[in-house]
Amino acid sequence: MTGQGFQDLGLQATSTGGGCACCSPTSHATAATDTGAPAQQTAAGETVSAQFLVEGMTCAHCVRSVTEEVSAIDGVSDVAVDLHAGGVSTVRVSSATPVDAERVRAAVEEAGYSLAAAS
């Protein structure tokens, strides 16, 4: 659209970790301890589910990024995210067999976020 001006909204990137990894130039990757709950087999032939706490997600794009990376892990059949914008979100990973928590951590970090320390 040639000839149309854009108004500067005065938004500034911060280095204090503001914003989300998908929208901010800063990285949310920090050291975190394994927070995967022990996977539990519900019954023969059913799925195993584990929950992970993830820091830094603030929007639907963040959820898509984490879901895409974690879904790419071999054996993962479903990823469900309970988003708590700006806080600690819960990511539930379902699979036919237990998924290695380190692979989930690597996928979350690849998406630009980190696992939260268990409290």
N, C-alpha and C positions, 0 to 999 in steps of 0.2 A: 504494500500500500504506500506508494510513493506520495510524498507531500504531506503525510500526516505526522504530526509531532507526538512525541511520547513524553509524559510528565514523569520527572524523577520523583519517586516516592520517598527517597532518602533512606532506603533500607541498607543496612550495613551487615556484612558477614562478621561474625564474632569468632574469636579464638577460644572462647570459654565453653565450647561444646554446645552452644545454642543451636536450635534447629535439628533436623534429622540428617542421617547419613546420606539420604538420597537427595536432599535439598541444600545441604550445607557443605562448604569446602573442608570443614574439619572432620576428623575421624573419630568415631565412637569406639574404635577397637582398643580395649584396655584389658589387662589381665583379669581373668575371672576364674573362679573355682568351678568344678563340675557341679552343676545343679540339677542334672537329670535325675528324676525320681526313678527308683528301681522299676524296670519294666515288669509288668505283671501279665501273665497269660490268663485270659479270662476263661477259656474252655478250649477243648480240642478243636482245631480248625478255625478258631476265631483269631482276632488280631491282638497284638501286643501294643500297649500304649504307654508312652513316657511323656512327662511334662518337663519343660525347660523354661526358665525365667530369662527374659531378654530385655536389655536396657536400650533406650534411645529411639524406639519407634514412636512416631508422632502422627502418621497419616496412613491412608489406604495404600499409597505407593510403597511405604515402608513394609507393610504387611505383604504386599505382592512380592517384593524383593526377597524377603525372608522365606516366604512360601515357595518361591521358585527355586531357590538354592537348596533348601532342605528336601523338597520333593525330588530333586535330582539324585539323592542318595539311593543306591541300590536297595530295593526291598521296601521302601517307604510307599505306603498305599494312600495315606491321607495326612494333611497338615492342617491344623485348625489354630487360629490365632485369636486370643482374647486381648484386643488392643486397649491399653491404658496410656493414652497419649501423653508423652513426656515422662511417664513413670516406668514401671516394670510390667511388661506384658507377658502373658502365659502362652507358650507355644506347645501344643499337643501333637506328638508325632505317633502315627499308627503304622504298623507293619506286621507282616506275617511272623517274623522272628525279631528278637531284640536288635535294635540299631545301636551301634557303637556311639557313645556320648561324645567321644572326641571327633567323630565325623560330623555330628550335629554342630558341635562348637565351631569346627572349621567352616561349615556351610554358613552359619550365622555370621561369623567374622567376614567371610567372603562377601556377604550382603552389606557389610559395613556396620555391624552392631556387635554387641558382646553379651555373653551370658552374665547374669547378675549373680552376685554372691548370695548363697542361701542365708536366710536370717533365722 
